[in-house]
Amino acid sequence: MRLIATRLLAAVPTMIGVIIVTFILTRLLPGDAAAYFAGPAATADSIEATRHHLGLDRPLPEQFVLYVEGLTRGDLGKSLTSGQSVLDDLSHRLPASIELTFLALLVALGLGIPLGTGAALKPGGRIDHVCSLVSTVGQATPTFFLGLLLVFVFYYLLEWVPAPIGRLDVVYSPPHEITGAWSIDAALAGDWKLLGAVLRQLILPVTTLALFGLGPLARVTRASMIEVLASDYVRTARAAGLPRRKVLRAYAFRNAVVPVLNASGMVFSYMLGASVLVEKVFGWPGIGAYAIDAVLASDFAPVQGFVLAMALLYLLLNLIIDIVNGLLDPRVHFDV
């Protein structure tokens, strides 16, 4: 509890900085929100009236004070594009983004850890070359291009996957929302046909994000395993005649997992950022697509809410990783 309290207190200055910087940057966005919402046929007087109605004619310090007062009440403002409160929009869309990103992280871990481990066991071998190639391609290829390429090949040419039109095909009804993650909600309802439909829609966007995060996880696993395999306690275990599998599992991988866990937290954060473009490519109704639509409309409140939500997720994720590191490795100590 002391660790949690200390980390939360340390996060306060960061959140204050995020709020200030986000407020300033949103006011520097190109375009005029009043002109956008007044319509293309609006006159100068109607645009000015719209600007007054939105409060954009007030001095920036006054606008900032009003924004902070709203935050203290849990009010993130109202989205002018959706007509709903930003908090409602984010709470409705955030589970979709987390479901997509978390599943992509699981896939990246499931592929990256074995790939990195195999590369570490035989440096310079065939698996090591594959690891290097996959890492380079995954990091060098833009996510939106990779997503479009997968759509072209697997949907348009091969017709192996359904149309990239969101979370569910139009012939199905969404599950009763419990967690907001439709794969979990469908499983909790016992509707396996619906679960299959949900997972089919997830195949391409999850693959796109997983390939993006696979490279760093594979490289970190490889470097960590090589370092651990060269350590004295692993050589001693081998000299004692312990089975190779036991040495790898109980001695090597257990000690190499902490850097991989730290890297997975960073990769998850990068994936959340990369999911902005992936959501637009696949019509995924997450907070990334929501933020892009808001930027194009010069709608300040959703952009500020999106950045604030991302910052909170990042801080929460790092707190969880710190706690898990302490549980997995007793050598890890925290200054509290």
C-alpha positions as CSV (number, residue, x, y, z in Angstrom):
1,M,0.0,0.0,0.0
2,R,2.9,2.3,0.8
3,L,4.3,1.7,-2.7
4,I,1.0,2.4,-4.3
5,A,0.5,5.6,-2.4
6,T,4.1,6.8,-3.2
7,R,3.7,6.1,-6.9
8,L,0.3,7.9,-7.0
9,L,1.8,11.0,-5.3
10,A,4.7,11.0,-7.7
11,A,2.3,10.9,-10.6
12,V,0.5,14.1,-9.5
13,P,3.2,16.5,-11.1
14,T,3.1,14.4,-14.3
15,M,-0.6,14.7,-14.6
16,I,-0.5,18.4,-13.9
17,G,2.0,18.8,-16.7
18,V,-0.1,16.7,-19.1
19,I,-3.1,18.8,-18.4
20,I,-1.3,22.1,-19.0
21,V,0.5,20.9,-22.1
22,T,-2.5,19.3,-23.6
23,F,-4.6,22.4,-23.1
24,I,-2.1,24.6,-24.8
25,L,-1.5,22.2,-27.7
26,T,-5.2,21.8,-28.4
27,R,-5.5,25.6,-28.7
28,L,-2.7,25.5,-31.3
29,L,-4.5,23.0,-33.5
30,P,-5.1,24.3,-37.1
31,G,-8.6,25.3,-38.0
32,D,-11.4,27.2,-36.3
33,A,-13.8,25.1,-34.2
34,A,-16.4,27.9,-34.4
35,A,-16.3,28.0,-38.2
36,Y,-16.5,24.2,-38.4
37,F,-19.6,23.9,-36.3
38,A,-21.3,27.0,-37.7
39,G,-21.3,25.3,-41.1
40,P,-19.9,26.1,-44.5
41,A,-22.6,28.6,-45.3
42,A,-22.3,30.5,-42.0
43,T,-21.8,34.2,-42.0
44,A,-19.2,36.1,-40.0
45,D,-21.8,37.0,-37.4
46,S,-23.0,33.4,-37.0
47,I,-19.5,32.2,-36.6
48,E,-18.8,34.8,-33.9
49,A,-22.1,33.8,-32.2
50,T,-21.0,30.2,-32.3
51,R,-17.6,31.1,-30.9
52,H,-19.3,33.0,-28.0
53,H,-21.6,30.0,-27.4
54,L,-18.6,27.7,-27.2
55,G,-16.8,30.0,-24.9
56,L,-13.9,30.3,-27.3
57,D,-14.0,34.1,-27.2
58,R,-12.9,34.1,-23.6
59,P,-9.2,34.7,-22.6
60,L,-7.1,31.5,-22.5
61,P,-6.4,31.7,-18.7
62,E,-10.1,31.9,-18.1
63,Q,-10.8,28.9,-20.4
64,F,-8.1,26.9,-18.5
65,V,-9.5,27.7,-15.1
66,L,-12.9,26.6,-16.2
67,Y,-11.4,23.4,-17.7
68,V,-9.6,22.6,-14.4
69,E,-12.7,23.3,-12.4
70,G,-14.5,20.8,-14.5
71,L,-11.8,18.2,-14.0
72,T,-12.1,18.5,-10.2
73,R,-15.8,17.6,-10.6
74,G,-15.0,14.7,-13.0
75,D,-16.3,16.7,-15.9
76,L,-14.1,16.3,-19.0
77,G,-16.3,18.5,-21.1
78,K,-18.7,17.8,-23.9
79,S,-17.9,16.5,-27.4
80,L,-19.3,18.8,-30.0
81,T,-19.0,16.1,-32.7
82,S,-20.9,13.4,-30.8
83,G,-23.1,15.7,-28.6
84,Q,-22.2,13.5,-25.6
85,S,-20.0,14.1,-22.6
86,V,-16.4,13.2,-23.2
87,L,-16.4,10.9,-20.1
88,D,-19.3,8.9,-21.5
89,D,-17.7,8.6,-24.9
90,L,-14.4,7.5,-23.4
91,S,-16.0,5.0,-21.0
92,H,-17.9,3.5,-24.0
93,R,-15.0,3.3,-26.4
94,L,-12.1,2.6,-24.0
95,P,-12.9,-1.1,-23.5
96,A,-12.7,-1.6,-27.3
97,S,-9.2,-0.1,-27.5
98,I,-8.0,-2.1,-24.4
99,E,-9.4,-5.3,-25.8
100,L,-7.7,-4.8,-29.1
101,T,-4.4,-3.8,-27.6
102,F,-4.3,-6.4,-24.8
103,L,-5.0,-9.3,-27.2
104,A,-2.3,-7.9,-29.5
105,L,0.1,-7.8,-26.6
106,L,-0.7,-11.5,-25.7
107,V,-0.1,-12.6,-29.2
108,A,3.2,-10.6,-29.4
109,L,4.4,-12.2,-26.1
110,G,3.3,-15.6,-27.2
111,L,5.4,-15.3,-30.4
112,G,8.2,-13.0,-29.2
113,I,9.3,-14.9,-26.1
114,P,9.8,-18.3,-27.8
115,L,11.4,-16.5,-30.8
116,G,13.8,-14.5,-28.6
117,T,14.6,-17.6,-26.5
118,G,15.3,-19.7,-29.6
119,A,17.6,-17.0,-30.9
120,A,19.4,-16.8,-27.6
121,L,20.1,-20.5,-27.5
122,K,21.8,-20.4,-30.9
123,P,23.1,-16.9,-31.7
124,G,23.8,-16.5,-35.3
125,G,21.6,-19.5,-36.2
126,R,18.5,-19.7,-38.4
127,I,16.1,-18.7,-35.6
128,D,18.3,-15.8,-34.7
129,H,18.2,-14.6,-38.4
130,V,14.4,-15.0,-38.4
131,C,14.2,-13.0,-35.1
132,S,16.2,-10.2,-36.6
133,L,14.2,-10.1,-39.8
134,V,10.8,-10.1,-38.0
135,S,12.0,-7.4,-35.6
136,T,13.2,-5.2,-38.5
137,V,10.2,-5.6,-40.7
138,G,7.7,-5.1,-37.8
139,Q,9.4,-1.9,-36.7
140,A,10.1,-0.5,-40.1
141,T,6.7,-1.0,-41.6
142,P,4.0,1.7,-40.7
143,T,1.1,0.1,-38.9
144,F,-1.5,1.7,-41.2
145,F,0.3,0.3,-44.3
146,L,0.6,-3.1,-42.7
147,G,-3.1,-3.1,-41.8
148,L,-4.1,-2.1,-45.4
149,L,-1.8,-4.8,-46.8
150,L,-3.4,-7.5,-44.5
151,V,-6.9,-6.3,-45.5
152,F,-5.9,-6.5,-49.2
153,V,-4.4,-10.0,-49.0
154,F,-6.6,-11.8,-46.5
155,Y,-10.0,-10.1,-47.1
156,Y,-9.9,-8.9,-50.7
157,L,-7.8,-11.6,-52.3
158,L,-8.2,-14.7,-50.2
159,E,-11.5,-13.9,-48.5
160,W,-10.4,-15.6,-45.3
161,V,-11.6,-12.9,-42.9
162,P,-14.7,-10.8,-42.6
163,A,-14.9,-7.2,-43.8
164,P,-13.0,-4.7,-41.6
165,I,-16.1,-2.8,-40.5
166,G,-15.7,-2.6,-36.8
167,R,-16.1,-4.9,-33.8
168,L,-18.8,-7.2,-35.3
169,D,-20.4,-8.1,-38.6
170,V,-23.8,-6.4,-39.3
171,V,-25.6,-9.8,-39.2
172,Y,-24.8,-10.2,-35.5
173,S,-26.2,-8.2,-32.5
174,P,-23.6,-7.0,-29.9
175,P,-23.5,-9.0,-26.6
176,H,-24.9,-7.6,-23.4
177,E,-22.1,-5.4,-22.2
178,I,-20.6,-6.5,-18.8
179,T,-16.9,-5.6,-19.2
180,G,-17.1,-3.8,-22.5
181,A,-14.7,-6.3,-24.1
182,W,-17.0,-8.1,-26.4
183,S,-14.9,-11.3,-26.5
184,I,-15.2,-11.6,-22.8
185,D,-18.9,-10.6,-22.7
186,A,-19.8,-13.2,-25.4
187,A,-17.9,-15.9,-23.5
188,L,-19.6,-14.9,-20.2
189,A,-23.0,-15.2,-22.0
190,G,-22.0,-18.6,-23.3
191,D,-22.8,-17.5,-26.9
192,W,-19.9,-19.3,-28.7
193,K,-21.2,-18.4,-32.1
194,L,-21.1,-14.8,-31.3
195,L,-17.7,-15.2,-29.7
196,G,-16.4,-16.7,-32.9
197,A,-17.8,-13.7,-34.8
198,V,-16.1,-11.3,-32.4
199,L,-12.8,-13.1,-32.6
200,R,-12.9,-13.2,-36.4
201,Q,-13.2,-9.4,-36.5
202,L,-10.2,-9.1,-34.2
203,I,-7.9,-11.3,-36.3
204,L,-6.5,-8.6,-38.7
205,P,-6.2,-5.6,-36.3
206,V,-4.7,-7.8,-33.5
207,T,-2.2,-9.2,-36.0
208,T,-1.3,-5.7,-37.2
209,L,-0.6,-4.5,-33.7
210,A,1.1,-7.8,-32.6
211,L,3.6,-7.6,-35.5
212,F,4.4,-4.0,-34.4
213,G,5.1,-5.1,-30.8
214,L,6.8,-8.4,-31.7
215,G,10.2,-7.0,-32.6
216,P,11.0,-5.2,-29.3
217,L,9.8,-8.2,-27.2
218,A,11.8,-10.7,-29.2
219,R,14.9,-8.6,-29.0
220,V,14.6,-8.0,-25.3
221,T,14.0,-11.7,-24.6
222,R,17.0,-12.6,-26.7
223,A,19.4,-10.1,-25.0
224,S,18.1,-11.0,-21.5
225,M,18.4,-14.8,-22.1
226,I,21.9,-14.5,-23.5
227,E,23.0,-12.6,-20.4
228,V,21.4,-15.1,-18.1
229,L,22.7,-18.1,-19.9
230,A,26.2,-16.8,-19.5
231,S,25.8,-16.3,-15.7
232,D,27.6,-18.4,-13.1
233,Y,24.5,-20.0,-11.6
234,V,23.3,-21.3,-14.9
235,R,26.8,-22.8,-15.7
236,T,26.8,-24.3,-12.2
237,A,23.4,-25.8,-12.8
238,R,24.5,-27.3,-16.1
239,A,27.7,-28.7,-14.5
240,A,25.6,-30.3,-11.8
241,G,23.9,-32.4,-14.5
242,L,20.5,-30.9,-14.2
243,P,18.2,-31.5,-17.2
244,R,18.5,-28.8,-19.9
245,R,14.8,-28.0,-19.8
246,K,14.8,-27.5,-16.1
247,V,17.9,-25.2,-16.3
248,L,16.1,-23.1,-18.9
249,R,12.8,-23.0,-17.2
250,A,13.7,-22.8,-13.5
251,Y,17.0,-20.9,-13.6
252,A,17.4,-19.0,-16.9
253,F,13.9,-17.9,-18.0
254,R,12.7,-17.1,-14.4
255,N,15.6,-14.6,-14.0
256,A,15.3,-13.3,-17.6
257,V,11.5,-12.6,-17.3
258,V,11.8,-9.2,-15.4
259,P,13.3,-7.2,-18.3
260,V,10.8,-8.8,-20.6
261,L,8.0,-7.8,-18.3
262,N,9.3,-4.2,-18.2
263,A,9.5,-4.2,-22.0
264,S,5.9,-5.5,-22.3
265,G,4.7,-2.5,-20.4
266,M,6.5,-0.1,-22.7
267,V,5.3,-2.1,-25.8
268,F,1.7,-1.9,-24.5
269,S,2.0,1.8,-24.2
270,Y,3.4,2.0,-27.8
271,M,0.6,-0.2,-29.0
272,L,-2.0,2.1,-27.5
273,G,-0.5,4.9,-29.5
274,A,-0.2,2.9,-32.7
275,S,-3.8,1.7,-32.3
276,V,-4.9,5.2,-33.3
277,L,-4.2,4.5,-36.9
278,V,-5.1,0.8,-36.8
279,E,-8.5,1.7,-35.5
280,K,-9.1,4.0,-38.4
281,V,-8.0,1.4,-40.9
282,F,-10.3,-1.3,-39.5
283,G,-13.2,0.9,-38.5
284,W,-12.6,0.0,-34.9
285,P,-14.7,2.2,-32.6
286,G,-12.0,2.9,-30.0
287,I,-10.6,6.0,-28.4
288,G,-8.0,6.4,-31.1
289,A,-10.5,6.8,-33.9
290,Y,-12.5,9.1,-31.6
291,A,-9.5,11.3,-31.0
292,I,-8.6,11.6,-34.7
293,D,-12.2,12.6,-35.6
294,A,-12.0,15.2,-32.8
295,V,-8.7,16.6,-34.1
296,L,-10.1,16.9,-37.6
297,A,-13.1,18.9,-36.2
298,S,-10.9,21.0,-33.9
299,D,-13.0,19.6,-31.1
300,F,-10.8,20.4,-28.0
301,A,-12.6,18.5,-25.2
302,P,-12.3,14.9,-26.7
303,V,-8.6,15.4,-27.6
304,Q,-7.9,16.6,-24.0
305,G,-9.8,13.7,-22.6
306,F,-8.0,11.2,-24.8
307,V,-4.6,12.4,-23.8
308,L,-5.6,12.4,-20.2
309,A,-6.9,8.9,-20.4
310,M,-3.8,7.7,-22.1
311,A,-1.6,9.3,-19.4
312,L,-3.6,7.6,-16.7
313,L,-3.4,4.3,-18.4
314,Y,0.4,4.6,-18.8
315,L,0.9,5.5,-15.1
316,L,-1.4,2.7,-13.9
317,L,0.4,0.2,-16.2
318,N,3.8,1.2,-14.8
319,L,2.4,0.8,-11.2
320,I,1.2,-2.7,-12.0
321,I,4.5,-3.6,-13.5
322,D,6.4,-2.3,-10.5
323,I,4.3,-4.5,-8.2
324,V,4.6,-7.6,-10.3
325,N,8.4,-7.1,-10.6
326,G,8.6,-7.1,-6.8
327,L,6.6,-10.3,-6.6
328,L,8.6,-12.1,-9.3
329,D,12.1,-11.0,-8.3
330,P,12.9,-10.5,-4.6
331,R,16.0,-8.6,-5.6
332,V,13.9,-5.7,-6.8
333,H,13.6,-3.0,-4.2
334,F,11.7,0.3,-4.4
335,D,12.6,3.6,-2.8
336,V,9.4,4.4,-0.8
